[in-house]
Amino acid sequence: MTKIFGEYEPPKPISKAEREARKAFRQVDAEKAMSEHALAEKAFAQNRERLNAERLAREAVASPVPKKQPKAKKK
């Protein structure tokens, strides 16, 4: 039987075994995504701390910026 364009074909029901398999794969994928996210978050935090320490070291070595003298008021 050929399908006519625009003809509605209801989705085929899935078996219980297929539902269980999809559920298991979904759980594995979710755990994998969460672990990848945690690793990325940890790497980001470490890099941020390293850059912050480098910035603080540069600022400590640099000479302090002199404060600007306020301009004298004209009368």
C-alpha positions in Angstrom: 0.0 0.0 0.0 1.4 3.4 -1.0 1.0 6.5 1.1 -0.9 9.3 -0.5 0.4 12.8 0.1 -1.4 14.4 3.0 -2.9 11.2 4.3 -2.7 10.8 8.0 -1.0 7.8 9.4 -1.2 7.3 13.1 2.1 6.5 14.9 2.8 2.8 15.6 2.5 1.9 19.2 5.8 0.9 20.8 6.3 -2.2 22.8 7.0 -2.4 26.5 10.5 -3.6 25.9 11.2 -0.6 23.6 9.8 1.8 26.2 12.1 0.3 28.8 15.1 0.5 26.5 14.4 4.1 25.7 14.0 4.9 29.4 17.4 3.2 30.2 19.2 5.1 27.3 17.6 8.4 28.5 18.9 7.9 32.0 22.4 7.0 30.8 22.4 10.1 28.5 21.3 12.3 31.4 24.0 11.0 33.7 26.6 11.6 31.0 25.4 15.1 30.3 25.4 15.9 34.1 29.0 14.6 34.5 30.2 16.5 31.5 28.6 19.7 32.8 30.2 19.2 36.3 33.6 18.7 34.7 33.2 21.9 32.6 32.0 23.8 35.6 35.0 22.6 37.7 37.5 23.5 34.9 35.9 27.0 34.6 36.1 27.6 38.3 39.8 26.6 38.4 40.6 28.8 35.4 38.8 31.7 37.0 40.7 31.3 40.3 44.0 31.1 38.4 43.3 34.2 36.4 42.2 36.1 39.5 45.5 35.1 41.3 47.5 36.3 38.3 45.6 39.6 38.3 46.2 40.1 42.0 49.9 39.4 41.6 50.2 41.9 38.7 48.4 44.5 40.7 50.7 43.9 43.8 53.8 44.3 41.6 52.6 47.4 39.8 53.2 50.8 41.4 50.2 52.3 43.0 48.4 54.9 40.9 48.8 58.4 42.4 45.6 60.2 43.3 44.7 63.1 41.2 44.9 66.5 42.9 41.6 68.3 43.0 41.6 71.4 40.8 41.7 74.7 42.6 38.4 76.6 42.5 38.4 79.9 40.8 36.8 82.9 42.5 
